Amino acid sequence: MDVKAKEILLRAKKDVFSGNLGNNITAFKGDGLDFSEIAEYNYGDDVRKINWKATAKADSLKVNIFNEERELNIVLAFMVSGSVHFGSVKLKQDVIAEVLTLLAFSALKNDNKLQSIFFSSHEERFFQPTKSESIVYGLLDEALKIDVLKKEVDFGAFCDFINGVVKQKSLIFIVGDFYGDVDLSQIAHKNEVYALIVRDRFEESPSLNGSFELIDPNTLSSSEMVLDKKVAKEYEKLIASHDKKLKEHFLKHQITYGKIYTDEDIFLRLSEILKG
């Protein structure tokens, strides 16, 4: 394991096991779907478990009681594309690797099953469900070393793949920069989906002026372009329009989402997103 991987691993482990990522986040808790009985409400009971129909009939607060909560199946997905090989502070790819490591340790800390998928237009790597900590080392190593150049994400193919390999209701954390056509409706209706958008501030608001050779990381083709304030503003409008549609899609399908920038404290920002 190289120095970068060791640093991410140690930092993530310290943050998760000495912090509270996952402890107070409902997403990591069992879903408690095994109904047991209806009982009187007691101070401190989860208000989300109030049975309003029974309450109306009894004229006093009633709550649903469930058997011991079941373990969750956590799915971590790295959306592999050439565009994540960029960053003015640190590479988006490195940030994604740290996000995955934090989520993986958090899932295992809460005794949940964990599996991980690396996907571009097809399956790049798949880790079977497990509770073993070894999966963390494997997915971190893969996230840092995978060659992302000349690859693009096909979200339709990704949803088909998920529906083919993930049979039970799961918490699916999708991590990438979310450019292109994004449609997660095929998996959002039966799973709890989180979209974690990793971006660099410079790519959303470029401040270059002059003539540059631009290289498309998805195809490695290059082209000359003159960048000035007018071009930069038009580019910003395109990104803003894309992200507006992205937000509308997430809201429509009840997908929790948030952005993590390459210059942010990854642990703190991730905690904010997951706590809503």
Phi, psi and omega in degrees: 000129184281176185298316181300315181297318179298319180296315180297317182298311181295318180295315181295317181297318179296314181298315184287313187274347174250349178257205183228022178296117181102332183291318183248023180251115184301334183300330184268000182266156179301153186275350174055048184274353182274094184294139179245301183196172173256133183223170177293143177289133174244147181307129180101348177295151179293117183296339179291346181261008177294131176266100187291329179293314179293325179298316181296321181289324185268345182064025174208155184295130177237146179232153174277133177254133182243156172293174182309134184299142183274155177293152179263156171257115182259129178243124176251125183238124175262116179273106190274115176212156182300335184290346178278354176273062182203150175173133178274339178253306172212159181297140175301325179301320179291322178295317178300319179300318180289322177300314179299320180294317177298314180295322181295312178298321180296317179298314181291325178301325181267016173061039176256157174284145184227135171223157185223144183228134172249121189222134174246254170266357180203173178293124176265320180200143181223126177255123181295154180302136181200166172246009181279137180294344181299334180296329181296315180295321181293315183287328177295314179299317180294319182296325181279328188262342185298136179279109185268345184295147180064029178232145178229152182271133173247100185291331176295313178295325178297314179298319177299318180296314180300314180295337180277329186250338181255104188269332182259159177302132187223164167266118184247117178257115182254121186240126180180190178261354170055052170261164180086197181276115183248119176219109182249016185298330182295335181249343185288335185286340181235003178229164172264116189247136177239127177254113181253108188266114180260120183226164171249136184300328183295323182288338177271338181215074184293142182235037179266154178216117182142193180259130185224153171264115181261135180247125177283115183291343180278331182239345184066015174282150183238156178206149177276138179213139175265121180253127173222185184298323181294313179297318180299319179295319178296320178296315179300321178297319179298315179296316180298320179294317178300315183289331176295316178295322179299313180299316180299319179296315181297316180295318180300322185255017175054046177261124177287136185216163176185157180257143173235120181266156185293345180260007183264162169287110189297317181298312181295317181293319179297319178300317180297317182295314185288333178275352177072000000 
